[in-house]
Structures are given as C-alpha cells and as structure tokens.
Amino acid sequence: MNGEWLIRGRDGRLSVYQVSQDAVSCRAEITPGGPWGPPRRMGGDARLHPVLATGQGADAYVHLVSWRPTESGGSDLVHSTHFRPLLAALDWEPVGRPDGAGDPTGVPAVAVDHQGRAHVFVRNTGGGLGMRAQAQKGGWGPWRDLKGAELRDAPAAVAGKDGRVEVYAAAPGALLYWRQERPGTEFALHETVPAAVRPGTLRALATSGERTTVLFTDDDTGELCAWRCGEKPVPLAPAAGPGPVAAVRCVIDGHDCTLVAQRSATGGRVAFAAYPSEQEAMGAQWTESGPALPADARVSLALDADGRVVAASLSPSTGQLLLTRRKDEAGLALEAWRAV
C-alpha cells in the first residue's frame, strides 16, 4: 500500500483500507471512537492486483487507485472514491495507463487538489513519471509525461496546505521533485538532489502552510532522512525497520510536531519518534510500543475525531489489525494495543 491507510473520514469515523489478493476492503468505526464494523469490499466485484494507493482531499473524501487485469491480458489503473466510511465506495473507474499495454509498470500514488480532483502518478514503461488528473468538469484529462528517467517504484504524492499538488520520486543516486507553481496548473520538474533513496521508502506530508516534506531511508547509511525543496537532506534517526514510515503532523504538549512510526526490524514492535515539525536537525529517538509483530506488518497514523493520535498495525499474512490511541496526558503516552 502506498500512502496512509488509516484515515479519518468526513464524519469523524476512522477507516482502515486493506488489500487482499484480488480486492480492496474497508473496516470502519460504527461511531467515532466506538466499535468497528466488519470488512466490506470496495468498488464492486472487479478483480484487482494486490496493490493500493490512497489519498485524501480537504473535503475528507478518500481516493483509491489500483491496477486491474484487462481482458487482453494486460493491466490498467482504476480509481474509486469513498465519500464516508459507512457508505459504499463508487465502482472502480478505468484510468488507463501512461503508455502502451502490458503488465503494471509500478506502484501508483494519488493526491487530491484543493478542488477535490485526484491526480494519479505512476512510473511509465520508459522509466519516467506519468500523471493523469480528473478534469474540472468531470472525467479525466490526458496522460502527461512528467519526464525523469530510471525511476524506482512507488512515488510519493501530496497536496500542500495551499492546494498545490507535489510529487517525489527516486532514481539511482537522486531524489526528484515535481510541483505545480499554482494550484491547478501544469507540473514541472523543479529540483533534483543527490540522495541514495532506499526503494519503497518515500513518504510525503504537508508540514506547514507553505511546504511539504518527504521522508526516506538513505540506502548507504540506513538513516531516516527528511528533505524539503531548496535544502539538503537531513538525517533524523537510524531507520527502525524496512519500508516507509507512517507520519502525521500533530500537537504534543502545545508544540507543532511530526510523529513518525515504523515496525522495528530488531524487536518487531512499533517504534515511534516525534520532533518539532521542520526541525529535523534536532534529531529524534525511537520508543517501542506494543507486542512483537509479523515481519510483513505495516503501520499507519491518523488523528481521530478528538484530535488524538491513533496508530494501527496490520499484517497481510495474518489479517491481524491492532490499534492504540494517545492517552489524554502529557507526552506521547499510549493506551494498550488492542485487536480490532
């Protein structure tokens, strides 16, 4: 899965999106902070590849993107919108692919602009970045080639607080950054910086009203690093484990902070680290929580209807979903993890 999959909906309920071999399902709180309902299949009966990208707009609608096999033996991207956790999602809508036909070209990413339009990004067959966006009057615009070369899997797309969509991708020895100069305008490759990005570790989020930040693991040093346009990558802490971190901007003891979480490769528990937003040079320290998890377990973070941090872990091999919330006290004290 690409993007956070624990998401607070328009009505304050939390949802968890999970991928099986041929479908996407969703579990949601029946009431905010209350019990959870059973998993429900998203987008109708279409068979999917086991990949999912998620994005959420300012309207709190959740946009889902996956690959679907075609009758000709190839695969195309499909998109669905989930308006509220307890409602059914729209049926999967074909988005096509950047070029040609054939197998999936990579893990997609999706971000939603200030007008609620989804922007889908995926590596094309030439190794560059393809993008297609929903049109203002309905339907989809054309696929656009945003250039780049030798891109690795899973770009990271994010909408800033000003509604401008930005996207990050990794190539051998480099981190690439595209953005719109203004919301709703064309994309341009704005900056390329030297970086040894470990494949599959990009995670982007808005960290202020003006800027977004991308987090990644440096493949040479094993450090979790942060980068923003116009700066150099800053090491934050040694990565706790493989894969991307989960990240959320939150308030801790009155301070604007960024909280990151990752399954620890050593103890198998969830490791948390918090630091003042956009002040990565101060460093951060991991604190582990909860039981040891299977090696394939992933972590996601969100804020609930009361603004409290919620963390979830999900293991595809076991289907086990665990949840914890921040206690109503100083610091980052968490409740006991519980199975959902």
Contacts in CASP RR format, 6 or more apart in sequence:
PFRMAT RR
TARGET T0000
AUTHOR 0000-0000-0000
METHOD contacts of the structure
MODEL  1
MNGEWLIRGRDGRLSVYQVSQDAVSCRAEITPGGPWGPPRRMGGDARLHP
VLATGQGADAYVHLVSWRPTESGGSDLVHSTHFRPLLAALDWEPVGRPDG
AGDPTGVPAVAVDHQGRAHVFVRNTGGGLGMRAQAQKGGWGPWRDLKGAE
LRDAPAAVAGKDGRVEVYAAAPGALLYWRQERPGTEFALHETVPAAVRPG
TLRALATSGERTTVLFTDDDTGELCAWRCGEKPVPLAPAAGPGPVAAVRC
VIDGHDCTLVAQRSATGGRVAFAAYPSEQEAMGAQWTESGPALPADARVS
LALDADGRVVAASLSPSTGQLLLTRRKDEAGLALEAWRAV
1 17 0 8 1.000
1 18 0 8 1.000
1 19 0 8 1.000
1 51 0 8 1.000
1 52 0 8 1.000
1 53 0 8 1.000
1 54 0 8 1.000
1 298 0 8 1.000
2 51 0 8 1.000
2 52 0 8 1.000
2 53 0 8 1.000
2 54 0 8 1.000
2 107 0 8 1.000
2 108 0 8 1.000
2 109 0 8 1.000
2 154 0 8 1.000
2 156 0 8 1.000
3 53 0 8 1.000
3 54 0 8 1.000
3 55 0 8 1.000
3 109 0 8 1.000
3 156 0 8 1.000
3 203 0 8 1.000
3 244 0 8 1.000
4 54 0 8 1.000
4 55 0 8 1.000
4 246 0 8 1.000
4 247 0 8 1.000
4 248 0 8 1.000
4 300 0 8 1.000
4 301 0 8 1.000
4 302 0 8 1.000
5 16 0 8 1.000
5 17 0 8 1.000
5 18 0 8 1.000
5 52 0 8 1.000
5 54 0 8 1.000
5 298 0 8 1.000
5 300 0 8 1.000
5 312 0 8 1.000
5 314 0 8 1.000
6 14 0 8 1.000
6 15 0 8 1.000
6 16 0 8 1.000
6 246 0 8 1.000
6 300 0 8 1.000
6 301 0 8 1.000
6 302 0 8 1.000
6 310 0 8 1.000
6 311 0 8 1.000
6 312 0 8 1.000
7 14 0 8 1.000
7 15 0 8 1.000
7 16 0 8 1.000
7 17 0 8 1.000
7 54 0 8 1.000
7 55 0 8 1.000
7 56 0 8 1.000
7 62 0 8 1.000
7 302 0 8 1.000
8 14 0 8 1.000
8 15 0 8 1.000
8 60 0 8 1.000
8 302 0 8 1.000
8 303 0 8 1.000
8 304 0 8 1.000
8 305 0 8 1.000
9 15 0 8 1.000
9 56 0 8 1.000
9 60 0 8 1.000
9 62 0 8 1.000
9 84 0 8 1.000
9 85 0 8 1.000
10 59 0 8 1.000
10 60 0 8 1.000
10 61 0 8 1.000
10 83 0 8 1.000
10 84 0 8 1.000
11 32 0 8 1.000
11 84 0 8 1.000
11 85 0 8 1.000
11 86 0 8 1.000
12 32 0 8 1.000
12 85 0 8 1.000
12 304 0 8 1.000
12 305 0 8 1.000
13 28 0 8 1.000
13 29 0 8 1.000
13 30 0 8 1.000
13 31 0 8 1.000
13 32 0 8 1.000
13 33 0 8 1.000
13 84 0 8 1.000
13 85 0 8 1.000
13 86 0 8 1.000
13 305 0 8 1.000
14 28 0 8 1.000
14 29 0 8 1.000
14 32 0 8 1.000
14 33 0 8 1.000
14 85 0 8 1.000
14 302 0 8 1.000
14 304 0 8 1.000
14 310 0 8 1.000
15 26 0 8 1.000
15 27 0 8 1.000
15 28 0 8 1.000
15 29 0 8 1.000
15 62 0 8 1.000
15 82 0 8 1.000
15 85 0 8 1.000
16 26 0 8 1.000
16 27 0 8 1.000
16 28 0 8 1.000
16 300 0 8 1.000
16 312 0 8 1.000
16 314 0 8 1.000
16 321 0 8 1.000
16 340 0 8 1.000
17 24 0 8 1.000
17 25 0 8 1.000
17 26 0 8 1.000
17 42 0 8 1.000
17 52 0 8 1.000
17 54 0 8 1.000
17 62 0 8 1.000
17 64 0 8 1.000
18 24 0 8 1.000
18 25 0 8 1.000
18 26 0 8 1.000
18 27 0 8 1.000
18 39 0 8 1.000
18 314 0 8 1.000
18 316 0 8 1.000
18 319 0 8 1.000
18 321 0 8 1.000
19 48 0 8 1.000
19 50 0 8 1.000
19 51 0 8 1.000
19 52 0 8 1.000
19 66 0 8 1.000
19 316 0 8 1.000
20 50 0 8 1.000
21 50 0 8 1.000
22 47 0 8 1.000
22 48 0 8 1.000
22 49 0 8 1.000
22 50 0 8 1.000
23 41 0 8 1.000
23 42 0 8 1.000
23 47 0 8 1.000
23 48 0 8 1.000
24 41 0 8 1.000
24 42 0 8 1.000
24 43 0 8 1.000
24 48 0 8 1.000
24 52 0 8 1.000
24 64 0 8 1.000
24 66 0 8 1.000
24 80 0 8 1.000
25 39 0 8 1.000
25 40 0 8 1.000
25 41 0 8 1.000
25 42 0 8 1.000
26 39 0 8 1.000
26 40 0 8 1.000
26 42 0 8 1.000
26 82 0 8 1.000
26 85 0 8 1.000
26 89 0 8 1.000
27 36 0 8 1.000
27 37 0 8 1.000
27 38 0 8 1.000
27 39 0 8 1.000
27 40 0 8 1.000
27 321 0 8 1.000
27 340 0 8 1.000
28 36 0 8 1.000
28 37 0 8 1.000
28 85 0 8 1.000
28 86 0 8 1.000
29 35 0 8 1.000
29 36 0 8 1.000
29 37 0 8 1.000
29 85 0 8 1.000
30 36 0 8 1.000
30 37 0 8 1.000
30 86 0 8 1.000
32 304 0 8 1.000
32 305 0 8 1.000
32 306 0 8 1.000
33 304 0 8 1.000
33 305 0 8 1.000
36 340 0 8 1.000
40 88 0 8 1.000
42 64 0 8 1.000
42 80 0 8 1.000
42 82 0 8 1.000
42 89 0 8 1.000
43 80 0 8 1.000
43 88 0 8 1.000
43 89 0 8 1.000
43 90 0 8 1.000
43 91 0 8 1.000
43 92 0 8 1.000
44 89 0 8 1.000
44 91 0 8 1.000
44 92 0 8 1.000
46 68 0 8 1.000
46 78 0 8 1.000
46 91 0 8 1.000
46 92 0 8 1.000
47 68 0 8 1.000
47 69 0 8 1.000
48 66 0 8 1.000
48 67 0 8 1.000
48 68 0 8 1.000
48 78 0 8 1.000
48 92 0 8 1.000
49 66 0 8 1.000
49 67 0 8 1.000
49 68 0 8 1.000
49 69 0 8 1.000
49 75 0 8 1.000
49 104 0 8 1.000
51 66 0 8 1.000
51 67 0 8 1.000
51 104 0 8 1.000
51 106 0 8 1.000
51 107 0 8 1.000
51 108 0 8 1.000
52 64 0 8 1.000
52 65 0 8 1.000
52 66 0 8 1.000
53 64 0 8 1.000
53 65 0 8 1.000
53 66 0 8 1.000
53 107 0 8 1.000
53 108 0 8 1.000
53 109 0 8 1.000
53 110 0 8 1.000
53 120 0 8 1.000
54 62 0 8 1.000
54 63 0 8 1.000
54 64 0 8 1.000
54 65 0 8 1.000
54 110 0 8 1.000
55 62 0 8 1.000
55 63 0 8 1.000
55 64 0 8 1.000
55 110 0 8 1.000
55 111 0 8 1.000
55 112 0 8 1.000
55 118 0 8 1.000
55 157 0 8 1.000
56 62 0 8 1.000
56 63 0 8 1.000
56 112 0 8 1.000
57 63 0 8 1.000
57 112 0 8 1.000
57 113 0 8 1.000
57 116 0 8 1.000
57 159 0 8 1.000
58 112 0 8 1.000
58 114 0 8 1.000
58 116 0 8 1.000
58 159 0 8 1.000
58 163 0 8 1.000
59 116 0 8 1.000
61 81 0 8 1.000
61 82 0 8 1.000
61 83 0 8 1.000
61 112 0 8 1.000
61 116 0 8 1.000
62 81 0 8 1.000
62 82 0 8 1.000
63 79 0 8 1.000
63 80 0 8 1.000
63 81 0 8 1.000
63 82 0 8 1.000
63 110 0 8 1.000
63 112 0 8 1.000
63 118 0 8 1.000
64 79 0 8 1.000
64 80 0 8 1.000
64 81 0 8 1.000
64 82 0 8 1.000
64 89 0 8 1.000
64 110 0 8 1.000
65 77 0 8 1.000
65 78 0 8 1.000
65 79 0 8 1.000
65 95 0 8 1.000
65 108 0 8 1.000
65 109 0 8 1.000
65 110 0 8 1.000
65 118 0 8 1.000
65 120 0 8 1.000
66 77 0 8 1.000
66 78 0 8 1.000
66 92 0 8 1.000
66 108 0 8 1.000
67 75 0 8 1.000
67 76 0 8 1.000
67 77 0 8 1.000
67 78 0 8 1.000
67 104 0 8 1.000
67 108 0 8 1.000
68 75 0 8 1.000
68 76 0 8 1.000
68 77 0 8 1.000
68 78 0 8 1.000
68 92 0 8 1.000
68 94 0 8 1.000
69 75 0 8 1.000
70 76 0 8 1.000
70 101 0 8 1.000
72 101 0 8 1.000
73 102 0 8 1.000
74 101 0 8 1.000
74 102 0 8 1.000
74 103 0 8 1.000
75 97 0 8 1.000
75 102 0 8 1.000
75 103 0 8 1.000
75 104 0 8 1.000
76 94 0 8 1.000
76 95 0 8 1.000
76 96 0 8 1.000
76 97 0 8 1.000
77 94 0 8 1.000
77 95 0 8 1.000
77 96 0 8 1.000
77 97 0 8 1.000
77 108 0 8 1.000
77 120 0 8 1.000
77 122 0 8 1.000
78 92 0 8 1.000
78 93 0 8 1.000
78 94 0 8 1.000
78 95 0 8 1.000
79 92 0 8 1.000
79 93 0 8 1.000
79 95 0 8 1.000
79 110 0 8 1.000
79 118 0 8 1.000
79 120 0 8 1.000
80 89 0 8 1.000
80 90 0 8 1.000
80 91 0 8 1.000
80 92 0 8 1.000
80 93 0 8 1.000
81 89 0 8 1.000
81 90 0 8 1.000
81 118 0 8 1.000
82 89 0 8 1.000
82 90 0 8 1.000
83 89 0 8 1.000
95 120 0 8 1.000
95 132 0 8 1.000
95 140 0 8 1.000
96 132 0 8 1.000
96 143 0 8 1.000
97 105 0 8 1.000
97 122 0 8 1.000
97 143 0 8 1.000
98 105 0 8 1.000
98 122 0 8 1.000
98 124 0 8 1.000
98 125 0 8 1.000
98 130 0 8 1.000
98 132 0 8 1.000
98 143 0 8 1.000
98 145 0 8 1.000
99 124 0 8 1.000
99 125 0 8 1.000
99 126 0 8 1.000
99 143 0 8 1.000
100 125 0 8 1.000
105 122 0 8 1.000
105 123 0 8 1.000
105 124 0 8 1.000
105 125 0 8 1.000
105 127 0 8 1.000
106 122 0 8 1.000
106 123 0 8 1.000
106 153 0 8 1.000
106 154 0 8 1.000
107 122 0 8 1.000
107 153 0 8 1.000
107 154 0 8 1.000
107 200 0 8 1.000
108 120 0 8 1.000
108 121 0 8 1.000
108 122 0 8 1.000
109 120 0 8 1.000
109 121 0 8 1.000
109 122 0 8 1.000
109 154 0 8 1.000
109 155 0 8 1.000
109 156 0 8 1.000
109 157 0 8 1.000
109 167 0 8 1.000
110 118 0 8 1.000
110 119 0 8 1.000
110 120 0 8 1.000
110 121 0 8 1.000
110 157 0 8 1.000
111 118 0 8 1.000
111 119 0 8 1.000
111 121 0 8 1.000
111 157 0 8 1.000
111 158 0 8 1.000
111 159 0 8 1.000
111 165 0 8 1.000
111 166 0 8 1.000
111 167 0 8 1.000
112 118 0 8 1.000
112 119 0 8 1.000
112 159 0 8 1.000
112 165 0 8 1.000
113 119 0 8 1.000
113 133 0 8 1.000
113 159 0 8 1.000
113 163 0 8 1.000
113 164 0 8 1.000
113 165 0 8 1.000
113 183 0 8 1.000
113 184 0 8 1.000
114 159 0 8 1.000
114 162 0 8 1.000
114 163 0 8 1.000
114 183 0 8 1.000
115 136 0 8 1.000
115 183 0 8 1.000
115 184 0 8 1.000
116 134 0 8 1.000
117 133 0 8 1.000
117 134 0 8 1.000
117 135 0 8 1.000
117 136 0 8 1.000
118 133 0 8 1.000
118 134 0 8 1.000
119 131 0 8 1.000
119 132 0 8 1.000
119 133 0 8 1.000
119 134 0 8 1.000
119 157 0 8 1.000
119 165 0 8 1.000
119 167 0 8 1.000
120 131 0 8 1.000
120 132 0 8 1.000
120 133 0 8 1.000
121 129 0 8 1.000
121 130 0 8 1.000
121 131 0 8 1.000
121 146 0 8 1.000
121 155 0 8 1.000
121 157 0 8 1.000
121 167 0 8 1.000
121 169 0 8 1.000
122 129 0 8 1.000
122 130 0 8 1.000
122 155 0 8 1.000
123 129 0 8 1.000
123 130 0 8 1.000
123 151 0 8 1.000
123 152 0 8 1.000
123 153 0 8 1.000
123 155 0 8 1.000
123 169 0 8 1.000
124 130 0 8 1.000
124 145 0 8 1.000
126 149 0 8 1.000
127 148 0 8 1.000
127 149 0 8 1.000
127 150 0 8 1.000
127 151 0 8 1.000
128 145 0 8 1.000
128 146 0 8 1.000
128 147 0 8 1.000
128 148 0 8 1.000
128 149 0 8 1.000
128 150 0 8 1.000
128 151 0 8 1.000
129 145 0 8 1.000
129 146 0 8 1.000
129 147 0 8 1.000
129 148 0 8 1.000
129 151 0 8 1.000
129 155 0 8 1.000
129 167 0 8 1.000
129 169 0 8 1.000
129 176 0 8 1.000
129 178 0 8 1.000
130 143 0 8 1.000
130 144 0 8 1.000
130 145 0 8 1.000
130 146 0 8 1.000
131 143 0 8 1.000
131 144 0 8 1.000
131 146 0 8 1.000
131 167 0 8 1.000
131 187 0 8 1.000
132 140 0 8 1.000
132 141 0 8 1.000
132 142 0 8 1.000
132 143 0 8 1.000
132 144 0 8 1.000
133 140 0 8 1.000
133 141 0 8 1.000
134 140 0 8 1.000
134 141 0 8 1.000
135 141 0 8 1.000
144 186 0 8 1.000
144 187 0 8 1.000
146 167 0 8 1.000
146 178 0 8 1.000
146 187 0 8 1.000
146 189 0 8 1.000
147 189 0 8 1.000
148 169 0 8 1.000
148 171 0 8 1.000
148 176 0 8 1.000
148 189 0 8 1.000
149 171 0 8 1.000
150 171 0 8 1.000
150 172 0 8 1.000
151 169 0 8 1.000
151 170 0 8 1.000
151 171 0 8 1.000
151 176 0 8 1.000
152 169 0 8 1.000
152 170 0 8 1.000
152 171 0 8 1.000
152 172 0 8 1.000
152 197 0 8 1.000
152 199 0 8 1.000
152 200 0 8 1.000
153 199 0 8 1.000
153 200 0 8 1.000
154 199 0 8 1.000
154 200 0 8 1.000
154 202 0 8 1.000
154 244 0 8 1.000
155 167 0 8 1.000
155 168 0 8 1.000
155 169 0 8 1.000
155 202 0 8 1.000
156 167 0 8 1.000
156 168 0 8 1.000
156 169 0 8 1.000
156 202 0 8 1.000
156 203 0 8 1.000
156 204 0 8 1.000
156 214 0 8 1.000
156 244 0 8 1.000
157 165 0 8 1.000
157 166 0 8 1.000
157 167 0 8 1.000
157 168 0 8 1.000
157 204 0 8 1.000
158 165 0 8 1.000
158 166 0 8 1.000
158 167 0 8 1.000
158 204 0 8 1.000
158 205 0 8 1.000
158 206 0 8 1.000
158 212 0 8 1.000
159 165 0 8 1.000
159 166 0 8 1.000
159 206 0 8 1.000
160 166 0 8 1.000
160 206 0 8 1.000
160 209 0 8 1.000
160 212 0 8 1.000
161 206 0 8 1.000
161 208 0 8 1.000
161 209 0 8 1.000
161 210 0 8 1.000
162 183 0 8 1.000
162 209 0 8 1.000
162 210 0 8 1.000
163 183 0 8 1.000
164 179 0 8 1.000
164 180 0 8 1.000
164 181 0 8 1.000
164 182 0 8 1.000
164 183 0 8 1.000
164 184 0 8 1.000
165 179 0 8 1.000
165 180 0 8 1.000
165 183 0 8 1.000
165 184 0 8 1.000
165 187 0 8 1.000
166 177 0 8 1.000
166 178 0 8 1.000
166 179 0 8 1.000
166 180 0 8 1.000
166 204 0 8 1.000
166 212 0 8 1.000
167 177 0 8 1.000
167 178 0 8 1.000
167 179 0 8 1.000
167 187 0 8 1.000
167 204 0 8 1.000
168 175 0 8 1.000
168 176 0 8 1.000
168 177 0 8 1.000
168 178 0 8 1.000
168 202 0 8 1.000
168 204 0 8 1.000
168 214 0 8 1.000
169 175 0 8 1.000
169 176 0 8 1.000
169 178 0 8 1.000
169 202 0 8 1.000
170 176 0 8 1.000
170 195 0 8 1.000
170 197 0 8 1.000
170 199 0 8 1.000
170 200 0 8 1.000
170 202 0 8 1.000
170 216 0 8 1.000
173 194 0 8 1.000
173 195 0 8 1.000
173 196 0 8 1.000
173 197 0 8 1.000
174 192 0 8 1.000
174 193 0 8 1.000
174 194 0 8 1.000
174 195 0 8 1.000
174 197 0 8 1.000
175 192 0 8 1.000
175 193 0 8 1.000
175 194 0 8 1.000
175 195 0 8 1.000
175 197 0 8 1.000
175 214 0 8 1.000
175 216 0 8 1.000
175 227 0 8 1.000
175 233 0 8 1.000
176 189 0 8 1.000
176 191 0 8 1.000
176 192 0 8 1.000
177 189 0 8 1.000
177 190 0 8 1.000
177 191 0 8 1.000
177 192 0 8 1.000
177 193 0 8 1.000
177 214 0 8 1.000
177 229 0 8 1.000
178 187 0 8 1.000
178 188 0 8 1.000
178 189 0 8 1.000
178 190 0 8 1.000
179 187 0 8 1.000
179 188 0 8 1.000
179 190 0 8 1.000
179 229 0 8 1.000
180 186 0 8 1.000
180 187 0 8 1.000
181 188 0 8 1.000
190 229 0 8 1.000
191 229 0 8 1.000
191 230 0 8 1.000
193 227 0 8 1.000
193 232 0 8 1.000
193 233 0 8 1.000
195 216 0 8 1.000
195 218 0 8 1.000
195 225 0 8 1.000
195 227 0 8 1.000
195 233 0 8 1.000
196 218 0 8 1.000
196 219 0 8 1.000
196 220 0 8 1.000
196 221 0 8 1.000
197 216 0 8 1.000
197 217 0 8 1.000
197 218 0 8 1.000
197 219 0 8 1.000
198 216 0 8 1.000
198 217 0 8 1.000
198 218 0 8 1.000
198 219 0 8 1.000
198 222 0 8 1.000
198 242 0 8 1.000
198 243 0 8 1.000
199 219 0 8 1.000
200 243 0 8 1.000
200 244 0 8 1.000
201 215 0 8 1.000
201 216 0 8 1.000
201 217 0 8 1.000
201 239 0 8 1.000
201 242 0 8 1.000
201 243 0 8 1.000
201 244 0 8 1.000
201 245 0 8 1.000
202 214 0 8 1.000
202 215 0 8 1.000
202 216 0 8 1.000
202 244 0 8 1.000
203 214 0 8 1.000
203 215 0 8 1.000
203 216 0 8 1.000
203 244 0 8 1.000
203 245 0 8 1.000
203 246 0 8 1.000
203 247 0 8 1.000
204 212 0 8 1.000
204 213 0 8 1.000
204 214 0 8 1.000
204 215 0 8 1.000
205 212 0 8 1.000
205 213 0 8 1.000
205 215 0 8 1.000
205 247 0 8 1.000
205 248 0 8 1.000
205 249 0 8 1.000
205 258 0 8 1.000
206 212 0 8 1.000
206 213 0 8 1.000
206 249 0 8 1.000
207 213 0 8 1.000
207 228 0 8 1.000
207 249 0 8 1.000
207 258 0 8 1.000
207 277 0 8 1.000
207 278 0 8 1.000
208 277 0 8 1.000
208 278 0 8 1.000
211 228 0 8 1.000
211 229 0 8 1.000
211 278 0 8 1.000
212 228 0 8 1.000
213 226 0 8 1.000
213 227 0 8 1.000
213 228 0 8 1.000
213 258 0 8 1.000
213 278 0 8 1.000
214 226 0 8 1.000
214 227 0 8 1.000
214 228 0 8 1.000
215 224 0 8 1.000
215 225 0 8 1.000
215 226 0 8 1.000
215 236 0 8 1.000
215 244 0 8 1.000
215 245 0 8 1.000
215 247 0 8 1.000
215 260 0 8 1.000
216 224 0 8 1.000
216 225 0 8 1.000
216 227 0 8 1.000
216 233 0 8 1.000
216 244 0 8 1.000
217 223 0 8 1.000
217 224 0 8 1.000
217 225 0 8 1.000
217 239 0 8 1.000
217 242 0 8 1.000
217 243 0 8 1.000
218 224 0 8 1.000
218 225 0 8 1.000
218 233 0 8 1.000
218 235 0 8 1.000
221 235 0 8 1.000
222 238 0 8 1.000
222 239 0 8 1.000
223 235 0 8 1.000
223 236 0 8 1.000
223 237 0 8 1.000
223 238 0 8 1.000
223 239 0 8 1.000
224 235 0 8 1.000
224 236 0 8 1.000
224 237 0 8 1.000
224 238 0 8 1.000
224 239 0 8 1.000
224 240 0 8 1.000
224 245 0 8 1.000
224 260 0 8 1.000
224 262 0 8 1.000
225 233 0 8 1.000
225 234 0 8 1.000
225 235 0 8 1.000
225 236 0 8 1.000
225 280 0 8 1.000
226 233 0 8 1.000
226 234 0 8 1.000
226 236 0 8 1.000
226 280 0 8 1.000
227 233 0 8 1.000
227 234 0 8 1.000
228 278 0 8 1.000
234 280 0 8 1.000
234 281 0 8 1.000
235 280 0 8 1.000
235 283 0 8 1.000
236 260 0 8 1.000
236 273 0 8 1.000
236 275 0 8 1.000
236 280 0 8 1.000
236 283 0 8 1.000
236 284 0 8 1.000
237 273 0 8 1.000
237 283 0 8 1.000
237 284 0 8 1.000
237 285 0 8 1.000
237 286 0 8 1.000
239 245 0 8 1.000
239 262 0 8 1.000
240 262 0 8 1.000
240 263 0 8 1.000
240 264 0 8 1.000
240 265 0 8 1.000
240 271 0 8 1.000
240 273 0 8 1.000
240 286 0 8 1.000
241 262 0 8 1.000
241 263 0 8 1.000
241 264 0 8 1.000
241 265 0 8 1.000
241 271 0 8 1.000
242 265 0 8 1.000
243 262 0 8 1.000
245 260 0 8 1.000
245 261 0 8 1.000
245 262 0 8 1.000
245 299 0 8 1.000
246 260 0 8 1.000
246 261 0 8 1.000
246 262 0 8 1.000
246 298 0 8 1.000
246 299 0 8 1.000
246 300 0 8 1.000
246 301 0 8 1.000
246 311 0 8 1.000
247 258 0 8 1.000
247 259 0 8 1.000
247 260 0 8 1.000
247 261 0 8 1.000
247 301 0 8 1.000
248 258 0 8 1.000
248 259 0 8 1.000
248 301 0 8 1.000
248 302 0 8 1.000
248 303 0 8 1.000
248 309 0 8 1.000
249 256 0 8 1.000
249 257 0 8 1.000
249 258 0 8 1.000
249 259 0 8 1.000
249 277 0 8 1.000
250 257 0 8 1.000
250 258 0 8 1.000
250 259 0 8 1.000
250 303 0 8 1.000
250 307 0 8 1.000
250 309 0 8 1.000
251 257 0 8 1.000
252 259 0 8 1.000
252 274 0 8 1.000
252 331 0 8 1.000
252 332 0 8 1.000
253 330 0 8 1.000
253 331 0 8 1.000
255 276 0 8 1.000
256 276 0 8 1.000
256 277 0 8 1.000
257 274 0 8 1.000
257 275 0 8 1.000
257 276 0 8 1.000
257 277 0 8 1.000
258 274 0 8 1.000
258 275 0 8 1.000
258 276 0 8 1.000
258 277 0 8 1.000
258 278 0 8 1.000
259 272 0 8 1.000
259 273 0 8 1.000
259 274 0 8 1.000
259 301 0 8 1.000
259 309 0 8 1.000
259 332 0 8 1.000
260 272 0 8 1.000
260 273 0 8 1.000
260 274 0 8 1.000
260 284 0 8 1.000
261 270 0 8 1.000
261 271 0 8 1.000
261 272 0 8 1.000
261 273 0 8 1.000
261 299 0 8 1.000
261 301 0 8 1.000
261 311 0 8 1.000
262 270 0 8 1.000
262 271 0 8 1.000
262 299 0 8 1.000
263 269 0 8 1.000
263 270 0 8 1.000
263 271 0 8 1.000
263 293 0 8 1.000
263 297 0 8 1.000
263 298 0 8 1.000
263 299 0 8 1.000
263 313 0 8 1.000
264 270 0 8 1.000
264 271 0 8 1.000
264 286 0 8 1.000
264 288 0 8 1.000
267 288 0 8 1.000
267 292 0 8 1.000
268 292 0 8 1.000
268 293 0 8 1.000
268 295 0 8 1.000
268 297 0 8 1.000
269 288 0 8 1.000
269 289 0 8 1.000
269 290 0 8 1.000
269 291 0 8 1.000
269 292 0 8 1.000
269 293 0 8 1.000
270 288 0 8 1.000
270 289 0 8 1.000
270 290 0 8 1.000
270 293 0 8 1.000
270 299 0 8 1.000
270 311 0 8 1.000
270 313 0 8 1.000
271 286 0 8 1.000
271 287 0 8 1.000
271 288 0 8 1.000
271 289 0 8 1.000
272 286 0 8 1.000
272 287 0 8 1.000
272 288 0 8 1.000
272 289 0 8 1.000
272 311 0 8 1.000
272 332 0 8 1.000
272 334 0 8 1.000
273 284 0 8 1.000
273 285 0 8 1.000
273 286 0 8 1.000
273 287 0 8 1.000
274 284 0 8 1.000
274 332 0 8 1.000
275 282 0 8 1.000
275 283 0 8 1.000
275 284 0 8 1.000
276 282 0 8 1.000
287 332 0 8 1.000
289 311 0 8 1.000
289 324 0 8 1.000
289 334 0 8 1.000
289 337 0 8 1.000
290 322 0 8 1.000
290 324 0 8 1.000
290 336 0 8 1.000
290 337 0 8 1.000
291 322 0 8 1.000
291 337 0 8 1.000
293 313 0 8 1.000
293 315 0 8 1.000
293 322 0 8 1.000
294 315 0 8 1.000
294 317 0 8 1.000
294 318 0 8 1.000
294 320 0 8 1.000
296 315 0 8 1.000
296 316 0 8 1.000
296 317 0 8 1.000
297 313 0 8 1.000
297 314 0 8 1.000
297 315 0 8 1.000
297 320 0 8 1.000
298 313 0 8 1.000
298 314 0 8 1.000
298 315 0 8 1.000
298 316 0 8 1.000
299 311 0 8 1.000
299 312 0 8 1.000
299 313 0 8 1.000
300 311 0 8 1.000
300 312 0 8 1.000
300 314 0 8 1.000
301 309 0 8 1.000
301 310 0 8 1.000
301 311 0 8 1.000
301 312 0 8 1.000
302 309 0 8 1.000
302 310 0 8 1.000
302 312 0 8 1.000
303 309 0 8 1.000
303 310 0 8 1.000
304 310 0 8 1.000
304 325 0 8 1.000
308 325 0 8 1.000
308 326 0 8 1.000
308 328 0 8 1.000
309 325 0 8 1.000
309 326 0 8 1.000
309 332 0 8 1.000
310 323 0 8 1.000
310 324 0 8 1.000
310 325 0 8 1.000
310 326 0 8 1.000
311 323 0 8 1.000
311 324 0 8 1.000
311 325 0 8 1.000
311 334 0 8 1.000
312 321 0 8 1.000
312 322 0 8 1.000
312 323 0 8 1.000
312 340 0 8 1.000
313 320 0 8 1.000
313 321 0 8 1.000
313 322 0 8 1.000
313 337 0 8 1.000
314 320 0 8 1.000
314 321 0 8 1.000
314 322 0 8 1.000
320 339 0 8 1.000
321 339 0 8 1.000
321 340 0 8 1.000
322 337 0 8 1.000
322 338 0 8 1.000
322 339 0 8 1.000
322 340 0 8 1.000
323 337 0 8 1.000
323 338 0 8 1.000
323 340 0 8 1.000
324 334 0 8 1.000
324 335 0 8 1.000
324 336 0 8 1.000
324 337 0 8 1.000
324 338 0 8 1.000
325 334 0 8 1.000
325 335 0 8 1.000
326 332 0 8 1.000
326 333 0 8 1.000
326 334 0 8 1.000
326 335 0 8 1.000
327 333 0 8 1.000
327 334 0 8 1.000
327 335 0 8 1.000
END
